[in-house]
Amino acid sequence: MDSPPITTTATEVQLIDDSEEFRTLRRSFRSFAFPVTIGFVLWYLLYVLLSCYAPGLMGTKVLGHVNVALVLGLLQFVTTFAIAAWYARYADRRIDPAATAIREAHGAVVHAPRESAE
């Protein structure tokens, strides 16, 4: 069952958007998301560039038939899951409490899908 929609007027939304608490929340999110995204994209581009321009390095055997390219490719997956876990922990500590405080301060009650299923 879906959560009931929140009815807010444009002025209420503007008040929330203009509040210092919301700006701090947005800054907190961006201070995590932007650098991590840039870092991961650079890490991925390094992998692609090495694949294109350093085939000798990427073809270097590490262990048996496992080469550097395979190790770096698998590390892309490891990095993805590590960033997801890192963000979940960061959001639990920094973003979610601030978002809940903003919702409570402005009288908006939002039920997450997992809460409404219970």
Buried (B, 14 or more C-beta within 10 A) or exposed (E): EEEEEEEBEEEBEEEBEEBEBBEEBEEBBEEBEEEBEEEBEEEEEEBEEBBEEEEEEBEEEEEEEEBBBBEBEEEEEEBEEEBEEEBEEBBEEBBEEBBEEBBEEBEBEEBEEEEEEE
